[in-house]
Amino acid sequence: MTRSRPKAVHTLFDAYDPDLPVVTEVRRLLQKLARQSQPGERSVFLITSASRGEGKTTIAGLLSLVSALVFRKRTLLIDADLRRPAMHDLLGLSQRPGLFDVLHGKVSIDVAIRATPVPALSALTSGRATGPMGEAYDDDEFQRLVASLRPRYDQIFIDSAPAVPVIEPLMMAEHADSILIVAMAGQTPVSMVRRLRQVLAPVNGKVAGVILNNASEGLPYYYEYKYYGYERTGTGRTRRTRSTEPTGGASAGDDDATGGTT
């Protein structure tokens, strides 16, 4: 009998499995964040990092998916990284129209927001910025956009650009309720984390915590099952002998990069 090949994983929805350790950690993190909020309070979270390649887009996607699928919150995920957007690939959605088009009056927000395979989760992709990148973001329009979206969703997650190289995340943070910082274990220099804290000093009171990503082995990417100790077979899921999953306690409320992992 020929053994079936592992199922190809192309999007976050393909990869999702409630038994994955990373999903457990994201659930713990969301519960911690919920305890920091008043009952029924709507929350807007900005997810950023010090530099590229630290997994913030994946973390933002997982937080949004678990919020909608497990906690049954009406959730919106916004790709606000207009310089290097990646959320559309993660979700398997078209890049445009998106946030850029809304900020510049090209389409309405109702046209730009699109449904996902999870009924409670909607997404606003980045759109494709044109012209000088320094002019792609409009802070006044973004403020109005967030204010108009707050009544429509229980939780909004904003995936921003890294905060050290560019100014937009700090500007966006003014319109968010909480900030989550993602750092990659074994990769993010301490000096970059310190610089990030300096950059975010004006909104330091909004920093809910630091998510230390891939703390166990420093392995990249969420979407290959082998990284989380599982393989797909024709008969279901099997446990690998040696797990290399990024497990640990997700940290919310710590203010340095020695927190937990997601």
C-alpha positions as YAML, in Angstrom:
chain: A
units: angstrom
residues:
- id: 1
  name: MET
  ca: [0.00, 0.00, 0.00]
- id: 2
  name: THR
  ca: [1.40, 3.37, -1.02]
- id: 3
  name: ARG
  ca: [1.73, 5.87, 1.79]
- id: 4
  name: SER
  ca: [0.00, 9.18, 1.13]
- id: 5
  name: ARG
  ca: [2.16, 12.24, 0.89]
- id: 6
  name: PRO
  ca: [1.80, 14.91, 3.60]
- id: 7
  name: LYS
  ca: [-0.83, 17.48, 2.74]
- id: 8
  name: ALA
  ca: [0.66, 20.65, 1.31]
- id: 9
  name: VAL
  ca: [0.28, 23.68, 3.54]
- id: 10
  name: HIS
  ca: [-0.23, 26.96, 1.72]
- id: 11
  name: THR
  ca: [-2.06, 29.30, 4.12]
- id: 12
  name: LEU
  ca: [-2.64, 29.87, 7.79]
- id: 13
  name: PHE
  ca: [-6.02, 28.15, 7.47]
- id: 14
  name: ASP
  ca: [-4.41, 25.05, 5.96]
- id: 15
  name: ALA
  ca: [-1.88, 24.91, 8.79]
- id: 16
  name: TYR
  ca: [-4.27, 25.47, 11.69]
- id: 17
  name: ASP
  ca: [-4.61, 22.55, 14.10]
- id: 18
  name: PRO
  ca: [-5.99, 23.01, 17.62]
- id: 19
  name: ASP
  ca: [-3.51, 20.41, 18.92]
- id: 20
  name: LEU
  ca: [-0.46, 22.39, 17.86]
- id: 21
  name: PRO
  ca: [1.53, 23.69, 20.85]
- id: 22
  name: VAL
  ca: [1.73, 27.12, 19.25]
- id: 23
  name: VAL
  ca: [-2.08, 27.35, 19.23]
- id: 24
  name: THR
  ca: [-2.14, 26.55, 22.94]
- id: 25
  name: GLU
  ca: [0.36, 29.34, 23.58]
- id: 26
  name: VAL
  ca: [-1.68, 31.81, 21.54]
- id: 27
  name: ARG
  ca: [-4.80, 30.87, 23.53]
- id: 28
  name: ARG
  ca: [-2.91, 31.53, 26.77]
- id: 29
  name: LEU
  ca: [-1.74, 34.89, 25.48]
- id: 30
  name: LEU
  ca: [-5.24, 35.96, 24.47]
- id: 31
  name: GLN
  ca: [-6.56, 34.94, 27.87]
- id: 32
  name: LYS
  ca: [-3.89, 37.04, 29.55]
- id: 33
  name: LEU
  ca: [-4.76, 40.01, 27.38]
- id: 34
  name: ALA
  ca: [-8.45, 39.56, 28.14]
- id: 35
  name: ARG
  ca: [-7.73, 39.72, 31.86]
- id: 36
  name: GLN
  ca: [-6.07, 43.09, 31.32]
- id: 37
  name: SER
  ca: [-9.25, 44.48, 29.75]
- id: 38
  name: GLN
  ca: [-12.59, 45.38, 31.24]
- id: 39
  name: PRO
  ca: [-15.49, 43.01, 30.45]
- id: 40
  name: GLY
  ca: [-16.96, 43.79, 27.06]
- id: 41
  name: GLU
  ca: [-14.18, 46.26, 26.21]
- id: 42
  name: ARG
  ca: [-13.26, 46.37, 22.56]
- id: 43
  name: SER
  ca: [-9.54, 46.12, 21.93]
- id: 44
  name: VAL
  ca: [-7.26, 47.28, 19.13]
- id: 45
  name: PHE
  ca: [-3.84, 45.60, 19.21]
- id: 46
  name: LEU
  ca: [-0.79, 46.76, 17.26]
- id: 47
  name: ILE
  ca: [1.79, 44.04, 16.60]
- id: 48
  name: THR
  ca: [5.30, 45.22, 15.79]
- id: 49
  name: SER
  ca: [8.95, 44.21, 16.11]
- id: 50
  name: ALA
  ca: [12.38, 45.79, 16.06]
- id: 51
  name: SER
  ca: [13.37, 44.53, 12.61]
- id: 52
  name: ARG
  ca: [12.34, 42.20, 9.80]
- id: 53
  name: GLY
  ca: [12.12, 38.42, 10.03]
- id: 54
  name: GLU
  ca: [10.94, 38.11, 13.62]
- id: 55
  name: GLY
  ca: [7.60, 36.46, 12.88]
- id: 56
  name: LYS
  ca: [5.25, 39.32, 13.70]
- id: 57
  name: THR
  ca: [3.01, 38.70, 10.70]
- id: 58
  name: THR
  ca: [2.57, 35.04, 11.59]
- id: 59
  name: ILE
  ca: [1.89, 35.96, 15.23]
- id: 60
  name: ALA
  ca: [-0.67, 38.57, 14.19]
- id: 61
  name: GLY
  ca: [-2.38, 36.02, 11.95]
- id: 62
  name: LEU
  ca: [-2.48, 33.36, 14.66]
- id: 63
  name: LEU
  ca: [-3.81, 35.79, 17.26]
- id: 64
  name: SER
  ca: [-6.59, 36.82, 14.90]
- id: 65
  name: LEU
  ca: [-7.47, 33.28, 13.86]
- id: 66
  name: VAL
  ca: [-7.62, 31.95, 17.43]
- id: 67
  name: SER
  ca: [-9.57, 35.02, 18.57]
- id: 68
  name: ALA
  ca: [-12.22, 34.31, 15.94]
- id: 69
  name: LEU
  ca: [-12.22, 30.52, 15.89]
- id: 70
  name: VAL
  ca: [-11.70, 29.64, 19.56]
- id: 71
  name: PHE
  ca: [-12.98, 32.68, 21.45]
- id: 72
  name: ARG
  ca: [-15.67, 33.45, 18.85]
- id: 73
  name: LYS
  ca: [-14.85, 37.13, 18.77]
- id: 74
  name: ARG
  ca: [-15.74, 39.24, 15.79]
- id: 75
  name: THR
  ca: [-12.18, 39.84, 14.66]
- id: 76
  name: LEU
  ca: [-10.50, 41.99, 12.02]
- id: 77
  name: LEU
  ca: [-6.90, 41.55, 10.90]
- id: 78
  name: ILE
  ca: [-5.31, 44.58, 9.21]
- id: 79
  name: ASP
  ca: [-2.09, 44.43, 7.22]
- id: 80
  name: ALA
  ca: [-0.67, 47.89, 7.91]
- id: 81
  name: ASP
  ca: [2.86, 47.08, 6.75]
- id: 82
  name: LEU
  ca: [2.60, 49.06, 3.53]
- id: 83
  name: ARG
  ca: [6.31, 48.73, 2.79]
- id: 84
  name: ARG
  ca: [6.68, 44.92, 2.91]
- id: 85
  name: PRO
  ca: [3.18, 43.44, 3.16]
- id: 86
  name: ALA
  ca: [2.84, 39.68, 3.60]
- id: 87
  name: MET
  ca: [-0.56, 39.05, 5.18]
- id: 88
  name: HIS
  ca: [-2.31, 38.44, 1.86]
- id: 89
  name: ASP
  ca: [-0.01, 35.50, 1.17]
- id: 90
  name: LEU
  ca: [-0.46, 34.15, 4.70]
- id: 91
  name: LEU
  ca: [-4.25, 34.18, 4.31]
- id: 92
  name: GLY
  ca: [-4.43, 33.30, 0.62]
- id: 93
  name: LEU
  ca: [-6.19, 36.56, -0.29]
- id: 94
  name: SER
  ca: [-5.63, 39.11, -3.03]
- id: 95
  name: GLN
  ca: [-3.44, 42.03, -2.00]
- id: 96
  name: ARG
  ca: [-5.69, 44.74, -3.40]
- id: 97
  name: PRO
  ca: [-7.82, 46.60, -2.87]
- id: 98
  name: GLY
  ca: [-6.68, 47.12, 0.69]
- id: 99
  name: LEU
  ca: [-5.58, 49.59, 3.33]
- id: 100
  name: PHE
  ca: [-3.63, 51.82, 0.96]
- id: 101
  name: ASP
  ca: [-6.65, 52.17, -1.30]
- id: 102
  name: VAL
  ca: [-8.91, 53.05, 1.64]
- id: 103
  name: LEU
  ca: [-6.48, 55.63, 3.06]
- id: 104
  name: HIS
  ca: [-6.25, 57.35, -0.31]
- id: 105
  name: GLY
  ca: [-9.98, 57.31, -1.07]
- id: 106
  name: LYS
  ca: [-9.79, 54.81, -3.91]
- id: 107
  name: VAL
  ca: [-12.35, 52.37, -2.43]
- id: 108
  name: SER
  ca: [-14.67, 52.25, 0.57]
- id: 109
  name: ILE
  ca: [-13.80, 50.23, 3.64]
- id: 110
  name: ASP
  ca: [-16.68, 47.84, 2.95]
- id: 111
  name: VAL
  ca: [-15.23, 47.02, -0.44]
- id: 112
  name: ALA
  ca: [-11.70, 46.53, 0.90]
- id: 113
  name: ILE
  ca: [-12.57, 44.30, 3.87]
- id: 114
  name: ARG
  ca: [-13.04, 40.72, 2.80]
- id: 115
  name: ALA
  ca: [-14.29, 37.51, 4.35]
- id: 116
  name: THR
  ca: [-12.11, 34.51, 5.22]
- id: 117
  name: PRO
  ca: [-12.90, 30.80, 5.63]
- id: 118
  name: VAL
  ca: [-13.56, 31.54, 9.32]
- id: 119
  name: PRO
  ca: [-16.91, 33.38, 9.55]
- id: 120
  name: ALA
  ca: [-15.92, 35.52, 12.54]
- id: 121
  name: LEU
  ca: [-12.62, 36.62, 10.97]
- id: 122
  name: SER
  ca: [-12.37, 39.38, 8.39]
- id: 123
  name: ALA
  ca: [-9.23, 40.80, 6.82]
- id: 124
  name: LEU
  ca: [-8.06, 44.11, 5.40]
- id: 125
  name: THR
  ca: [-5.00, 43.46, 3.28]
- id: 126
  name: SER
  ca: [-2.39, 46.12, 2.53]
- id: 127
  name: GLY
  ca: [-3.28, 47.09, -0.97]
- id: 128
  name: ARG
  ca: [-0.40, 47.93, -3.28]
- id: 129
  name: ALA
  ca: [1.21, 51.25, -2.47]
- id: 130
  name: THR
  ca: [2.18, 53.55, -5.33]
- id: 131
  name: GLY
  ca: [4.33, 56.66, -5.31]
- id: 132
  name: PRO
  ca: [6.88, 57.53, -2.60]
- id: 133
  name: MET
  ca: [6.68, 55.07, 0.29]
- id: 134
  name: GLY
  ca: [7.00, 57.89, 2.78]
- id: 135
  name: GLU
  ca: [3.63, 59.19, 1.54]
- id: 136
  name: ALA
  ca: [1.76, 55.88, 1.49]
- id: 137
  name: TYR
  ca: [0.51, 56.22, 5.08]
- id: 138
  name: ASP
  ca: [-1.99, 58.94, 6.04]
- id: 139
  name: ASP
  ca: [-2.29, 59.22, 9.81]
- id: 140
  name: ASP
  ca: [-5.48, 61.28, 9.89]
- id: 141
  name: GLU
  ca: [-7.25, 58.83, 7.61]
- id: 142
  name: PHE
  ca: [-5.94, 55.89, 9.61]
- id: 143
  name: GLN
  ca: [-7.28, 57.42, 12.81]
- id: 144
  name: ARG
  ca: [-10.70, 57.86, 11.24]
- id: 145
  name: LEU
  ca: [-10.58, 54.33, 9.87]
- id: 146
  name: VAL
  ca: [-9.81, 52.75, 13.26]
- id: 147
  name: ALA
  ca: [-12.52, 54.83, 14.93]
- id: 148
  name: SER
  ca: [-15.09, 53.68, 12.35]
- id: 149
  name: LEU
  ca: [-14.10, 50.01, 12.74]
- id: 150
  name: ARG
  ca: [-14.15, 49.84, 16.54]
- id: 151
  name: PRO
  ca: [-17.95, 49.43, 16.86]
- id: 152
  name: ARG
  ca: [-17.98, 46.65, 14.25]
- id: 153
  name: TYR
  ca: [-15.49, 44.25, 15.83]
- id: 154
  name: ASP
  ca: [-14.69, 42.81, 19.23]
- id: 155
  name: GLN
  ca: [-10.97, 42.70, 18.51]
- id: 156
  name: ILE
  ca: [-8.78, 44.29, 15.85]
- id: 157
  name: PHE
  ca: [-5.19, 43.18, 15.23]
- id: 158
  name: ILE
  ca: [-2.92, 45.50, 13.24]
- id: 159
  name: ASP
  ca: [0.22, 44.02, 11.71]
- id: 160
  name: SER
  ca: [2.54, 47.00, 11.34]
- id: 161
  name: ALA
  ca: [6.03, 47.43, 9.93]
- id: 162
  name: PRO
  ca: [9.05, 47.01, 12.25]
- id: 163
  name: ALA
  ca: [9.19, 50.09, 14.47]
- id: 164
  name: VAL
  ca: [12.92, 50.83, 14.48]
- id: 165
  name: PRO
  ca: [13.51, 51.50, 10.74]
- id: 166
  name: VAL
  ca: [10.33, 53.52, 10.00]
- id: 167
  name: ILE
  ca: [8.00, 55.98, 11.73]
- id: 168
  name: GLU
  ca: [4.57, 54.59, 10.78]
- id: 169
  name: PRO
  ca: [4.21, 52.02, 13.62]
- id: 170
  name: LEU
  ca: [4.72, 54.72, 16.27]
- id: 171
  name: MET
  ca: [2.07, 56.88, 14.60]
- id: 172
  name: MET
  ca: [-0.33, 53.93, 14.35]
- id: 173
  name: ALA
  ca: [0.29, 53.09, 18.01]
- id: 174
  name: GLU
  ca: [-1.40, 56.34, 18.99]
- id: 175
  name: HIS
  ca: [-4.69, 54.88, 17.71]
- id: 176
  name: ALA
  ca: [-4.30, 51.41, 19.27]
- id: 177
  name: ASP
  ca: [-5.21, 50.30, 22.77]
- id: 178
  name: SER
  ca: [-2.30, 47.91, 23.27]
- id: 179
  name: ILE
  ca: [1.04, 47.12, 21.66]
- id: 180
  name: LEU
  ca: [2.53, 43.64, 21.35]
- id: 181
  name: ILE
  ca: [6.23, 43.36, 20.52]
- id: 182
  name: VAL
  ca: [7.56, 40.27, 18.75]
- id: 183
  name: ALA
  ca: [11.22, 39.28, 19.11]
- id: 184
  name: MET
  ca: [12.96, 36.24, 17.61]
- id: 185
  name: ALA
  ca: [14.97, 34.10, 20.02]
- id: 186
  name: GLY
  ca: [18.59, 33.78, 18.97]
- id: 187
  name: GLN
  ca: [18.20, 36.41, 16.28]
- id: 188
  name: THR
  ca: [17.04, 39.76, 17.64]
- id: 189
  name: PRO
  ca: [20.04, 41.64, 19.07]
- id: 190
  name: VAL
  ca: [19.53, 43.06, 22.55]
- id: 191
  name: SER
  ca: [20.67, 46.42, 21.20]
- id: 192
  name: MET
  ca: [17.75, 46.40, 18.75]
- id: 193
  name: VAL
  ca: [15.28, 45.62, 21.53]
- id: 194
  name: ARG
  ca: [16.68, 48.52, 23.56]
- id: 195
  name: ARG
  ca: [16.38, 50.81, 20.57]
- id: 196
  name: LEU
  ca: [12.81, 49.64, 20.05]
- id: 197
  name: ARG
  ca: [11.96, 50.55, 23.64]
- id: 198
  name: GLN
  ca: [13.41, 54.02, 23.04]
- id: 199
  name: VAL
  ca: [11.35, 54.42, 19.88]
- id: 200
  name: LEU
  ca: [8.16, 53.34, 21.65]
- id: 201
  name: ALA
  ca: [8.85, 55.44, 24.76]
- id: 202
  name: PRO
  ca: [6.08, 57.98, 23.90]
- id: 203
  name: VAL
  ca: [3.49, 55.15, 23.98]
- id: 204
  name: ASN
  ca: [5.22, 52.94, 26.55]
- id: 205
  name: GLY
  ca: [2.08, 52.74, 28.67]
- id: 206
  name: LYS
  ca: [0.35, 50.85, 25.86]
- id: 207
  name: VAL
  ca: [2.95, 48.06, 25.63]
- id: 208
  name: ALA
  ca: [1.13, 44.94, 26.84]
- id: 209
  name: GLY
  ca: [4.10, 42.62, 26.56]
- id: 210
  name: VAL
  ca: [6.79, 40.96, 24.49]
- id: 211
  name: ILE
  ca: [6.30, 37.70, 22.61]
- id: 212
  name: LEU
  ca: [9.57, 35.79, 22.37]
- id: 213
  name: ASN
  ca: [9.19, 33.77, 19.20]
- id: 214
  name: ASN
  ca: [10.77, 30.32, 18.63]
- id: 215
  name: ALA
  ca: [12.49, 30.26, 22.01]
- id: 216
  name: SER
  ca: [13.03, 26.48, 22.03]
- id: 217
  name: GLU
  ca: [15.14, 26.09, 18.91]
- id: 218
  name: GLY
  ca: [15.04, 29.38, 17.01]
- id: 219
  name: LEU
  ca: [13.38, 27.68, 14.05]
- id: 220
  name: PRO
  ca: [11.57, 29.89, 11.52]
- id: 221
  name: TYR
  ca: [8.00, 29.82, 10.25]
- id: 222
  name: TYR
  ca: [4.78, 28.45, 11.64]
- id: 223
  name: TYR
  ca: [3.52, 26.46, 8.73]
- id: 224
  name: GLU
  ca: [5.61, 23.31, 8.47]
- id: 225
  name: TYR
  ca: [4.20, 20.68, 10.79]
- id: 226
  name: LYS
  ca: [7.62, 19.19, 11.46]
- id: 227
  name: TYR
  ca: [8.52, 22.34, 13.39]
- id: 228
  name: TYR
  ca: [5.72, 21.63, 15.82]
- id: 229
  name: GLY
  ca: [6.35, 17.94, 16.29]
- id: 230
  name: TYR
  ca: [3.72, 16.62, 13.88]
- id: 231
  name: GLU
  ca: [3.56, 15.09, 10.45]
- id: 232
  name: ARG
  ca: [0.56, 14.63, 8.19]
- id: 233
  name: THR
  ca: [-0.06, 11.10, 6.99]
- id: 234
  name: GLY
  ca: [-2.80, 9.43, 5.03]
- id: 235
  name: THR
  ca: [-4.30, 8.11, 8.26]
- id: 236
  name: GLY
  ca: [-4.17, 11.32, 10.25]
- id: 237
  name: ARG
  ca: [-1.69, 13.08, 12.49]
- id: 238
  name: THR
  ca: [1.30, 11.34, 14.07]
- id: 239
  name: ARG
  ca: [3.65, 12.60, 16.73]
- id: 240
  name: ARG
  ca: [7.32, 12.93, 15.85]
- id: 241
  name: THR
  ca: [9.93, 11.46, 18.13]
- id: 242
  name: ARG
  ca: [11.87, 14.68, 18.52]
- id: 243
  name: SER
  ca: [9.79, 17.80, 18.77]
- id: 244
  name: THR
  ca: [11.23, 21.18, 17.93]
- id: 245
  name: GLU
  ca: [8.16, 23.29, 18.54]
- id: 246
  name: PRO
  ca: [8.42, 26.85, 19.85]
- id: 247
  name: THR
  ca: [6.60, 26.19, 23.11]
- id: 248
  name: GLY
  ca: [6.51, 28.02, 26.40]
- id: 249
  name: GLY
  ca: [4.37, 30.57, 28.20]
- id: 250
  name: ALA
  ca: [3.39, 33.52, 26.04]
- id: 251
  name: SER
  ca: [4.13, 36.72, 27.88]
- id: 252
  name: ALA
  ca: [1.74, 39.61, 28.20]
- id: 253
  name: GLY
  ca: [2.56, 42.27, 30.69]
- id: 254
  name: ASP
  ca: [6.36, 41.87, 30.72]
- id: 255
  name: ASP
  ca: [8.35, 44.78, 29.38]
- id: 256
  name: ASP
  ca: [11.57, 43.17, 28.24]
- id: 257
  name: ALA
  ca: [12.55, 40.42, 25.86]
- id: 258
  name: THR
  ca: [12.90, 37.76, 28.51]
- id: 259
  name: GLY
  ca: [9.23, 36.93, 28.43]
- id: 260
  name: GLY
  ca: [7.61, 33.77, 27.14]
- id: 261
  name: THR
  ca: [7.24, 32.33, 23.71]
- id: 262
  name: THR
  ca: [4.67, 31.91, 21.06]
...
